[in-house]
Amino acid sequence: MADYRSEDTEDHVTATEQGVERPVIGGRRATIDESLSLLSNRRRRDVLYRLSEADVTSVDSLAATIAAREASVPAEQLSADDRERVRIELYHTHLPKLADRGLIEYDDRSGTVRWTAPTDVLESLLECCYELETET
């Protein structure tokens, strides 16, 4: 595989708030690495796809949409357990991760999820992911 690093560019390491270190080349790589990491999970991509269509939705609606896609059935045919399993994972894992990165605003009391402005890098990557996943 080709090495795309410039010969005269040094890798630097920066610490994140969580204490995890990641390489940075000119500041841009950290943005791309973080964006790819966030988009590496299909459920997080599904949340962002849905919010790119409707700026505000509910956790219950997201859970139903995602569970229906995963089961390849209409949302009306899902069991309450199927929706609840996805809702719990969204609530405990994916929504907090997206909210911590400033991509969504999440009100856990009302169950409302709101889209915030994504970075250009993330928006471009999300569009590419969507096109690849929806190809027929």
Secondary structure, DSSP 8 states (H G I E B T S, - for coil): ----S-TT---EEEE-TTS-EEEESTTHHHHHHHHHHHHTSHHHHHHHHHHHHSSEEEHHHHHHHHHHHHHTS-GGG--HHHHHHHHHHIIIIIHHHHHHTTSEEEETTTTEEEE----HHHHHHHHHHHHHHH--
